[in-house]
């Protein structure tokens, strides 16, 4: 199955971070259980804050970045477990919360048995990430404090499409987008694997090109390649667009960009090979100036077992 949350890119960032947080908290809950501590990861921020001294519910909420109603529920749970209680406060309008003696013992046990282990496990994962992850996380948090997703979304034109040139950093996108559509309709052939796994050597270095289409809020949603097959001859190949871009006309935008690029590279013959089951794609090719051509089929059609349609760009 396709990982829809990952595929949707920035548009599903919140969902992906939530999923990541849930997976990490599930692991932390197991560590708490193994240590014999009857608490959940959601209690940890309050326990950490209360270790430094009594706090109001509002102060606890602010320190943990959670809502006051949510912190009120957390404090109630800690009270029921005998780990926290009310203490006198100079300001009669406020209610201070403090750890009980049992709560202090529990906090020390958590600090000794849980936080070091969970922290070390997280550090092991973070060692695989380039750059300062916590700094990057802080930048995101500060940006959200400055303007929410809703405020920023109101300023964005959702149909904005842009072309991106090939770079090694985008090689994985080229592979995954194409492998996804090919495997959903056909069988990934050896000639497919050679191109998808070695785009620099098979496409770029011999004089071809690869373009990507990026949609605002969705990231890279499509790609297409120009493979040089002879003097002045280019095959338009490995064109795929993710389902997430449906309705944005990303395919047409990408195809026109690739036609323009082929002309800039001096293409005298621009052709493509496909299968009749790709009806929507064939209609798009016809719309932008490709015509069915028996000569192209005879000259190049044997490259793919699935090929039964050959087209030549005439601009008509």
C-alpha positions in Angstrom: 0.0 0.0 0.0 1.1 3.6 -0.7 1.9 5.6 2.4 -0.6 8.4 1.7 0.5 10.5 4.6 4.2 10.5 3.4 3.2 11.0 -0.3 1.1 14.1 0.4 4.2 15.9 1.5 3.9 19.3 3.3 0.1 19.3 3.1 0.1 16.3 5.6 3.0 17.6 7.8 0.8 17.8 10.8 -0.6 14.3 10.3 2.9 12.9 9.8 4.3 14.6 12.9 1.3 13.4 14.9 2.0 9.8 13.6 5.6 10.2 14.5 4.8 11.5 18.0 2.3 8.6 18.6 4.9 6.0 17.7 7.5 7.6 19.9 5.1 7.9 22.8 4.0 4.3 22.4 7.7 3.3 22.9 8.0 5.6 25.9 4.9 4.1 27.4 6.5 0.7 27.2 9.6 2.0 29.0 7.4 3.4 31.8 5.5 0.1 32.1 8.7 -1.9 32.3 9.9 0.4 35.1 6.7 -0.2 37.1 5.6 3.4 36.8 1.8 3.8 36.5 2.0 6.9 34.3 1.7 7.7 30.6 4.0 9.9 28.4 1.4 12.6 28.6 2.1 13.0 32.3 5.8 13.6 31.9 5.8 17.3 31.1 3.8 18.0 34.3 6.1 15.8 36.4 9.2 17.5 35.0 7.8 21.0 35.6 6.6 20.1 39.2 10.1 18.8 40.1 11.2 22.4 40.1 8.6 23.5 42.6 4.8 24.3 42.9 3.1 25.7 39.8 -0.4 26.9 38.9 -2.3 24.9 36.3 -1.8 27.9 33.9 2.0 27.8 34.5 2.1 24.1 33.9 0.2 24.5 30.7 2.5 27.2 29.5 5.6 25.3 30.4 4.4 22.2 28.5 2.9 24.1 25.6 -0.5 22.4 26.1 -4.0 23.7 26.7 -5.2 24.6 30.2 -8.1 22.2 30.1 -5.7 19.4 29.0 -3.4 20.3 31.9 -6.3 20.4 34.3 -7.1 16.8 33.4 -3.5 15.8 33.8 -3.3 17.3 37.3 -6.5 15.6 38.3 -5.1 12.3 37.3 -1.9 12.9 39.2 -4.0 13.8 42.3 -6.0 10.6 42.0 -2.7 8.7 42.0 -1.6 10.5 45.1 1.3 12.1 43.3 0.2 15.8 43.4 -1.9 18.0 45.6 -2.9 21.6 46.3 -0.6 23.9 48.4 -1.2 27.3 50.0 -0.6 30.3 47.8 -0.2 34.0 48.7 -2.6 34.9 45.8 -5.9 33.5 47.0 -7.2 33.7 43.4 -4.7 31.1 42.3 -4.3 27.5 43.1 -0.8 26.0 43.3 0.0 22.4 42.5 2.9 20.5 44.1 4.2 17.0 44.1 3.4 15.0 47.2 6.2 12.9 49.0 5.1 10.0 46.9 5.2 12.2 43.8 8.7 13.3 44.6 9.8 9.6 44.9 8.1 8.8 41.6 9.7 11.8 39.9 13.2 10.6 41.1 12.4 7.1 39.8 11.3 8.5 36.4 14.5 10.6 36.2 16.7 7.6 37.0 15.0 4.8 35.0 13.0 6.4 32.2 14.2 9.7 30.9 17.8 8.6 30.3 16.7 5.5 28.4 14.2 7.2 26.3 16.6 10.1 25.7 19.4 7.8 24.6 17.0 5.9 22.2 16.0 9.3 20.7 19.6 10.4 20.4 20.3 7.1 18.5 17.6 8.0 16.0 18.6 11.7 15.7 22.2 10.6 14.9 20.8 9.5 11.5 19.5 13.1 10.8 21.7 15.7 9.2 21.8 19.1 10.9 20.5 20.3 14.3 17.0 18.7 14.5 16.0 20.6 17.6 17.0 23.9 16.1 14.9 23.0 13.0 12.0 22.1 15.3 12.3 25.4 17.1 12.2 27.3 13.8 8.9 25.5 13.0 7.4 26.3 16.4 8.5 29.9 16.2 7.0 30.2 12.7 3.7 28.8 13.9 3.6 31.2 16.8 4.1 34.1 14.3 1.4 32.9 12.0 -0.8 29.8 12.1 -1.2 27.2 9.3 -4.7 28.7 8.7 -3.3 32.2 8.3 -0.5 31.1 6.0 -2.9 28.9 3.9 -5.1 31.9 3.3 -2.2 33.6 1.5 -1.3 30.7 -0.8 -2.6 30.0 -4.3 -3.1 26.2 -4.1 -2.9 25.6 -7.8 0.6 27.1 -8.2 2.9 24.8 -10.2 6.7 25.1 -10.8 9.3 23.1 -12.7 12.4 21.8 -10.9 15.5 20.6 -12.6 17.1 17.3 -11.8 19.6 17.1 -8.9 20.9 14.0 -7.1 18.7 14.9 -4.1 15.7 14.3 -6.3 16.8 10.9 -7.6 14.6 9.1 -5.1 11.5 11.1 -6.2 12.2 10.1 -9.8 12.4 6.4 -8.9 9.5 6.3 -6.5 7.0 8.2 -8.6 7.7 6.1 -11.7 7.9 2.8 -9.9 4.6 3.5 -8.3 2.6 3.9 -11.5 4.4 1.3 -13.5 3.9 -1.4 -10.8 0.2 -0.4 -10.4 -0.4 -1.1 -14.1 2.3 -3.3 -15.5 5.5 -5.2 -14.4 8.6 -3.2 -13.7 11.0 -4.4 -16.5 14.8 -4.6 -16.3 15.1 -1.6 -18.7 12.9 0.4 -16.2 15.1 -0.5 -13.3 18.2 0.5 -15.1 16.9 4.0 -15.8 15.1 4.5 -12.5 18.0 3.3 -10.3 20.7 5.1 -12.4 19.2 8.4 -13.7 22.5 10.3 -13.8 24.3 7.6 -15.8 21.4 6.6 -18.1 19.7 9.9 -18.7 21.7 13.0 -17.7 25.3 12.1 -18.6 24.4 11.0 -22.2 22.8 14.4 -22.9 19.3 13.9 -21.7 17.4 15.6 -19.0 14.9 15.1 -16.2 12.3 17.6 -14.9 10.0 17.6 -11.9 6.8 19.5 -11.2 6.2 20.9 -7.7 2.8 21.9 -6.4 2.3 24.4 -3.7 1.8 22.6 -0.4 2.3 19.2 -1.9 6.0 19.2 -2.9 7.2 17.1 -5.9 4.2 15.5 -7.5 5.5 14.5 -10.9 8.5 13.8 -13.1 9.5 13.1 -16.7 12.7 12.3 -18.5 14.2 13.0 -21.9 16.5 10.1 -23.0 18.8 10.9 -25.9 18.7 7.9 -28.3 20.7 9.3 -31.2 21.8 12.6 -32.9 18.9 15.0 -32.5 16.6 12.1 -31.2 15.0 12.1 -27.8 12.6 9.7 -26.2 10.1 11.3 -23.8 10.0 8.6 -21.1 9.3 7.9 -17.4 6.5 10.4 -17.0 4.4 10.0 -13.9 2.3 12.2 -11.7 1.1 11.3 -8.2 -2.5 10.9 -7.3 -2.2 13.8 -4.9 -1.9 16.2 -7.8 -5.1 15.1 -9.5 -7.1 18.0 -10.8 -4.2 20.5 -10.8 -3.2 19.8 -14.4 0.3 19.0 -13.2 0.8 16.4 -16.0 0.0 18.9 -18.8 2.2 21.6 -17.1 5.1 19.1 -16.9 4.6 17.7 -20.4 4.7 21.2 -21.9 7.8 22.0 -19.9 9.5 18.9 -21.2 8.5 19.7 -24.8 10.1 23.1 -24.4 13.2 21.6 -22.8 13.5 19.1 -25.7 13.4 22.0 -28.2 16.0 23.9 -26.2 18.3 20.8 -26.4 17.9 20.8 -30.2 15.6 17.8 -30.6 14.8 17.0 -34.2 12.9 13.9 -33.3 10.9 13.7 -30.1 8.9 10.5 -29.6 7.4 8.4 -26.9 6.4 4.7 -26.3 3.4 3.7 -24.2 0.6 1.2 -23.9 -3.1 1.6 -25.0 -4.3 1.1 -21.4 -2.8 4.5 -20.5 -5.7 6.2 -22.2 -5.6 9.5 -20.2 -1.9 9.9 -20.8 -2.4 9.2 -24.6 -5.2 11.8 -24.7 -2.8 14.4 -23.1 0.0 13.5 -25.6 -2.4 14.0 -28.5 -3.6 17.3 -27.0 -0.1 18.7 -26.8 1.0 17.7 -30.3 2.0 14.0 -30.4 0.6 11.8 -33.2 0.6 8.1 -33.6 3.5 6.9 -35.8 4.2 3.5 -37.3 7.8 4.3 -38.1 8.6 5.1 -34.4 7.0 1.8 -33.4 9.1 -0.1 -36.0 12.3 1.6 -34.9 12.0 1.7 -31.2 8.9 -0.2 -30.0 10.8 -3.4 -29.2 12.5 -1.8 -26.2 9.5 -2.5 -23.9 7.4 -5.6 -23.7 4.3 -3.5 -22.8 4.7 -1.1 -25.7 1.9 -1.1 -28.3 1.6 2.6 -28.9 4.3 4.9 -30.4 3.9 8.6 -31.0 6.0 11.4 -32.6 5.8 15.1 -31.7 4.7 17.1 -34.7 3.3 20.1 -32.9 0.0 19.7 -34.7 
